[in-house]
Amino acid sequence: MKPPLFYGLTPGGRAFILSEILLRRRQFVVLIILSIIAAIFEMMGVGLVFPLIMIIVSPSSIDKFAPLVWLVDVLGVGRGRGLLVLLTCLIGIVMISKNLYMIGFNWLQQNILANWKSELSARLMGLYIYSEYRLYLEKPSSEFIRNISLTTAVFDQFISGMINTIVNSIILLAVTSLVIFVLPPETFVGLIAIFLTVGACYFAMKRPFEKIGVELNILFQKRQSILRQSIGLIKETRIMAKETFFLNRFVDVERQNFNRSAYYNFLSCIPPLIIEAMVILAILSLVGYILFKSGSEATGLATLGLLAAALFRSVPLLNRTLTALQLINLSRNTVEIVGKEIFELEASVRVPTGEVLKLPFNHLVKLDNISYRYPTGNRLALINASLGINKGEYLGITGPSGAGKSTLAAILLGLISPTSGRVLIDGIDIDNAVHKRGWQKNIGFVPQDVMLVEDTIANNIAFGLDGDIDKGKIWQILDMVQMKLFVEELPDQLNYFLGEDGIRLSGGQRQRLGIARALYYDPEFLLLDEATSALDVATEQAFTGMLNSMRGTLTIIIMSHRLSTLRDCNRVAMISNGSVVDVAPFDELQERCPEFQKLVELSNIKHQI
């Protein structure tokens, strides 16, 4: 049988929530025990109201409360005004103690939840970081950002809602039990009506809140996507005068988002008003009972006082319980999204354990009959491609757009595994995670668009290090990439802050910093993917000259459409329609390979050599 709070969740969603609770079962049990103590405090505070009112109306009524008689005798207070002062002080002490206790309890609960949220978000982020590269080919970045953001809602809304529902229910049960023992049976109708009203409000709002939760999650991802596109492509947005287009899309999503939130807030305010009306009716019905049915004025007034105190404490508890249940309904879709993501990734992601040693690379990298099909692709991106790369070689790879160069690069980098065929490093197949990780320790990679972080030059080059940066090594590398003089002239030199994505640098400087980053970790195999495509001719020539100065010390693979960049390579590989058509020195390839001849003609390379 499903726990009541899990209604509406799929088996996967229930399994996820249960696993999160069981993982933290000790802390969860502690919270439940502490909530029971809070319920005892609450019951004591409310329970003392009944004898206080009875004694005020009829002092002789104290004889009905044996514990009070004993306490009066022990303390030696009289049965007059001193007794009333004693009872009043007891109620005050209990209520102050209870409130101090609840402050500490809430502080503890919020800190525990904060730790839980941190653990879950770190868990999902870790799964994304260690996932296979193909996951990033299948999902947009806005979905990753949304899902990580939703981990807080799992605890802030669903699990926190569960805890608050349990805590408030225990306190409500304690107060209700006390009232049941004191009130006459005829007045139970009012209490039953209140609880039935709460139940009706919950079930009436359940579906709308679940629907709002689904809609808000969809809108959140759309919002992230629009922000990423409009701000990330601000140059294109300005040049093409698309500011209004993106603004209108953003305003439309925000309007829908805030309308859904407003609708949720509107629905949330209805149940408290209904409950308040039912409470007033319950009190009025009890007043009527006292006026017409109660045989004792003292008992009737004491009963009325007890009910008033109980309802005074119960109404906020009922509203908080209902709010917690509403949050649970609102976040069911969030639980499903996060739970599904974590379970699916944990079944496939393997987090590296321990330090992996660099895979020896002394002779040859061999691609042996490699084929690859993308998960959502209808055709093979690579078809039986074979290529050998000698250590220390300066190899160029070219081909028309869509020929398979980027796929070949991803396989060389160990980001994706071939559908068929093998990648051999000195005869060792990197078909397992350890060998692949060991091979990647040999690699330096410079993409077409170098991503620079909002940090200093030193931290951009020593990428991924918080401290212990070898600044001497950085200066040496800057000299190698012909950036030393430029950095020396900057105000803070290595501590110069680059701004978002290195906006203060030229295209050539960005590419050189990209190479410096790749060289910092002493790679033996350097792959540059269209690294010169955005450079002017003069900068490209300087860039190529820099690469030539490093040949022999590194194995350099440069992929480029610009054939002038490949002129000095030892060999050039021509890729067409997913296959390696031919590999030879530049001039020899031009003579014997028709596909390459066509590229040379199209690029007018003859006029440059």
ABEGO torsion letter per residue (X at the ends): XBBAAABGBBAAAAAAAAAAAAAAAAAAAAAAAAAAAAAAAAAAAAAAAAAAAAAAABAAAAAABAAAAAAAAAAGBBABAAAAAAAAAAAAAAAAAAAAAAAAAAAAAAAAAAAAAAAAAAAAAAAAAABBAAAAAABBAAAAAAAAAAAAAAAAAAAAAAAAAAAAAAAAAAAAAAAAAABBAAAAAAAAAAAAAAAAAAAAAAAAAAAAAAAAAAAAAAAAAAAAAAAAAAAAAAAAGAAAAAAAAAAAAAAAAAAAAAAAAAAAAAAAAAAAAAAAAAAAAAAAAAAAABABAAAAAAAAAAAAAAAAAAAAAAAAAAAAAAAAAAAAAAAAAAAAAAAAAAAABBBBBEBBBBBBBAABBBBBGBBBBBAABABBABBGBBBBBBBGBBBBBBEBBGAGAAAAAAAAAGABBBABEBBBBGGBBAABAAAAAAAAAABBBBBABBBBBBBBAAAAABBGBABGBBAAAAAAAAAAAGAAAAAAABAAEAABBAEBGGAABBAAAAAAAAAAAAAAAGBABBBBBGAAAABBAAAAAAAAAAAAAABGABBBBBBBABAAAAAABABBBBBBGGBBABBBBAAAAAAABAAAAAAAAAAGAAAAX
